[in-house]
Amino acid sequence: MSLAASPASKKRLRKAIAVYTAWRLLLIVVVTAVVSIFLPPIVALVFGIIMQMPLSLLVLTKPRNELSAALETSRNVERANLRAALRGD
């Protein structure tokens, strides 16, 4: 018996990736906009990209946890499919 990933779980994973990516990009834009007041735009952009990394750990906890849960579900289904294939089911 194959445990193919349901379309709902694939949709949930795609949505979680899209939401988390959008929030990270928005964080880059906000940090860049604030810093560009004091620095040239290209320097502010680089600073925004670097600063969004640690800020996302603090600010984006819920989207990151949702993405982790969706990835875990996807991996569990893939692992079960592989075990079933190795058993010959």
Contacts in CASP RR format, 6 or more apart in sequence:
PFRMAT RR
TARGET T0000
AUTHOR 0000-0000-0000
METHOD contacts of the structure
MODEL  1
MSLAASPASKKRLRKAIAVYTAWRLLLIVVVTAVVSIFLPPIVALVFGII
MQMPLSLLVLTKPRNELSAALETSRNVERANLRAALRGD
1 84 0 8 1.000
1 89 0 8 1.000
2 81 0 8 1.000
2 84 0 8 1.000
2 89 0 8 1.000
3 77 0 8 1.000
3 80 0 8 1.000
3 81 0 8 1.000
3 84 0 8 1.000
4 77 0 8 1.000
4 81 0 8 1.000
5 74 0 8 1.000
5 77 0 8 1.000
5 78 0 8 1.000
9 70 0 8 1.000
9 73 0 8 1.000
9 74 0 8 1.000
9 77 0 8 1.000
10 74 0 8 1.000
12 70 0 8 1.000
12 73 0 8 1.000
13 70 0 8 1.000
13 71 0 8 1.000
13 73 0 8 1.000
13 74 0 8 1.000
15 70 0 8 1.000
16 63 0 8 1.000
16 66 0 8 1.000
16 67 0 8 1.000
16 69 0 8 1.000
16 70 0 8 1.000
16 71 0 8 1.000
17 67 0 8 1.000
17 70 0 8 1.000
19 63 0 8 1.000
19 66 0 8 1.000
19 67 0 8 1.000
20 60 0 8 1.000
20 63 0 8 1.000
20 64 0 8 1.000
20 66 0 8 1.000
20 67 0 8 1.000
23 56 0 8 1.000
23 60 0 8 1.000
23 63 0 8 1.000
24 52 0 8 1.000
24 56 0 8 1.000
24 60 0 8 1.000
27 52 0 8 1.000
27 55 0 8 1.000
27 56 0 8 1.000
27 59 0 8 1.000
27 60 0 8 1.000
28 45 0 8 1.000
28 48 0 8 1.000
28 49 0 8 1.000
28 52 0 8 1.000
31 47 0 8 1.000
31 48 0 8 1.000
31 51 0 8 1.000
31 52 0 8 1.000
31 55 0 8 1.000
32 41 0 8 1.000
32 44 0 8 1.000
32 45 0 8 1.000
32 47 0 8 1.000
32 48 0 8 1.000
32 49 0 8 1.000
33 44 0 8 1.000
35 44 0 8 1.000
35 47 0 8 1.000
35 48 0 8 1.000
35 51 0 8 1.000
36 44 0 8 1.000
36 45 0 8 1.000
38 44 0 8 1.000
39 47 0 8 1.000
56 64 0 8 1.000
57 64 0 8 1.000
END
